[in-house]
Amino acid sequence: MSEVRHGIYEGMFLFPQSAAADLRGVIDHVNSILDRAGAEVVAMQKWDERRLAYDISSNKRGLYILTYFKADRSRIPSIERDCNLSELMLRAMVLRAEHVPTEEIEAADQRATLEDEIKLRETQAAEATVAPPTVTATAPAAPASDESPAEEAPTEAVAETAAPEADDAG
């Protein structure tokens, strides 16, 4: 019988910027790929959201998710295959991470921070759909009657200038 060899791996997963709007979907997608391979996620973080060096599938910006996981080394090709077949993911890279110190891996575990960001985004999205922002114009109130002092001055001036012309004509 062959011996099962587990190792610790580092996975960098690149998603299009449009997927960043659904951060929960991105995290669930990565977790489902790793779960299918029987991998145990040790640490996960949103590494960065930045401009790509070159366009990938017409995407100029991308969201990087960094993950450390333990898996049987014979299952790594299936993880890479699932990543390549994924329609949501742009690129993926899986490397052995046995050289990375345990303290660094533990420091990279920001799953709680990711959950907080997901909840914040969901709350903001819910508020935006429930109460769309209303723009109120602050226009001056219309006068109650035609006898306002601001309107009287121009009409008097017109009447004064019109009256002498009428006298001259007649």
C-alpha positions in Angstrom: 0.0 0.0 0.0 1.3 3.5 -0.8 2.0 6.0 1.9 -0.1 9.1 2.0 2.2 12.2 1.9 0.7 15.4 3.2 2.4 18.7 2.7 1.7 22.3 3.2 1.0 24.3 0.1 0.6 28.0 -0.9 -2.1 28.8 -3.4 -2.4 32.2 -5.1 -5.8 32.6 -6.9 -6.5 35.4 -9.2 -10.1 36.6 -9.9 -11.4 39.4 -12.1 -12.2 42.7 -10.3 -15.9 42.1 -11.0 -15.8 39.1 -8.8 -14.6 41.3 -5.9 -18.2 42.5 -5.6 -19.2 39.0 -4.5 -16.3 38.3 -2.1 -18.3 35.5 -0.4 -18.7 33.8 -3.7 -14.9 34.0 -4.3 -14.0 32.6 -0.9 -16.6 29.8 -1.3 -15.3 29.0 -4.7 -11.7 28.6 -3.5 -12.9 26.6 -0.5 -15.0 24.3 -2.7 -12.0 23.5 -5.0 -9.9 22.7 -1.9 -12.6 20.7 -0.3 -13.1 18.5 -3.4 -9.4 17.6 -3.1 -9.6 16.9 0.6 -7.4 19.8 1.5 -7.5 21.5 4.9 -7.3 25.3 4.8 -4.8 26.6 7.3 -4.8 30.3 6.4 -6.6 32.5 3.9 -6.4 36.2 3.1 -7.4 38.8 0.5 -3.8 39.6 -0.6 -4.4 42.5 -2.9 -6.7 44.1 -5.5 -4.6 45.7 -8.2 -3.9 46.5 -11.8 -2.6 43.6 -13.8 0.6 43.8 -15.8 -1.3 42.8 -18.9 -4.9 42.1 -19.8 -6.1 38.6 -18.9 -9.4 37.7 -20.6 -10.1 41.4 -21.1 -9.6 42.2 -17.4 -7.3 45.0 -16.5 -7.6 44.6 -12.7 -7.7 41.6 -10.5 -8.3 40.3 -6.9 -5.7 38.0 -5.4 -6.6 35.5 -2.7 -3.6 33.9 -0.9 -4.3 30.5 0.8 -2.1 28.1 2.8 -3.5 24.6 2.9 -2.5 21.0 3.8 -3.2 18.4 1.2 -2.1 15.0 -0.1 0.5 15.7 -2.7 -1.2 13.4 -5.2 -4.3 15.6 -5.1 -2.4 18.8 -6.2 -2.9 18.1 -9.9 -6.7 17.8 -9.4 -6.7 21.2 -7.6 -4.8 22.8 -10.5 -7.1 21.1 -13.0 -10.2 22.5 -11.1 -8.7 25.9 -11.1 -7.9 25.8 -14.9 -11.5 24.6 -15.6 -13.0 27.3 -13.4 -14.9 30.0 -15.3 -14.7 32.4 -12.4 -11.0 32.2 -11.8 -8.5 33.9 -14.1 -5.3 32.2 -12.9 -4.0 30.0 -10.1 -0.6 29.0 -8.8 0.1 26.3 -6.2 3.5 25.9 -4.7 4.9 23.9 -1.8 5.2 26.1 1.2 7.3 23.9 3.5 10.0 26.7 3.5 7.5 29.2 4.9 7.8 29.5 8.7 4.7 28.5 10.7 4.5 32.0 12.3 4.2 33.6 8.8 1.4 31.2 7.8 -0.4 32.0 11.1 0.0 35.7 10.5 -1.5 35.3 7.0 -4.7 33.8 8.4 -7.2 36.6 8.0 -10.4 34.6 7.6 -12.1 36.6 10.4 -11.1 39.9 8.7 -12.5 38.5 5.4 -15.8 37.6 7.1 -16.0 41.1 8.6 -15.4 42.6 5.1 -18.0 40.3 3.6 -20.6 41.3 6.2 -19.8 45.0 5.7 -20.2 44.7 1.9 -23.5 42.7 2.3 -24.8 45.3 4.7 -23.9 48.2 2.4 -25.5 46.4 -0.6 -28.7 45.8 1.4 -28.9 49.4 2.5 -28.3 50.6 -1.1 -31.2 48.4 -2.4 -33.6 49.2 0.4 -33.2 53.0 0.6 -31.7 54.4 -2.5 -30.1 57.8 -1.9 -32.5 60.7 -2.6 -31.3 64.0 -3.8 -33.3 67.0 -2.6 -32.9 70.3 -4.2 -32.8 73.3 -1.9 -34.5 75.9 -4.1 -35.9 79.1 -2.6 -39.6 78.9 -1.7 -42.0 80.6 -4.2 -43.5 83.9 -2.9 -46.9 83.6 -1.4 -48.3 86.5 -3.4 -47.4 88.9 -6.3 -46.9 91.7 -3.8 -43.4 90.8 -2.7 -40.9 93.7 -2.5 -38.5 92.1 -4.9 -41.1 91.9 -7.7 -42.5 95.4 -7.1 -39.4 97.3 -8.1 -39.1 96.1 -11.6 -42.8 96.6 -12.4 -42.8 100.1 -11.1 -39.7 101.0 -13.2 -41.4 99.6 -16.3 -44.6 101.5 -15.5 -42.7 104.8 -15.0 -40.8 104.4 -18.3 -43.9 103.4 -20.2 -46.0 106.3 -18.9 -44.0 109.2 -20.4 -43.9 107.4 -23.8 -47.7 107.2 -23.7 -48.0 110.9 -23.0 -45.7 111.9 -25.8 -47.6 109.8 -28.3 -50.9 111.3 -27.4 
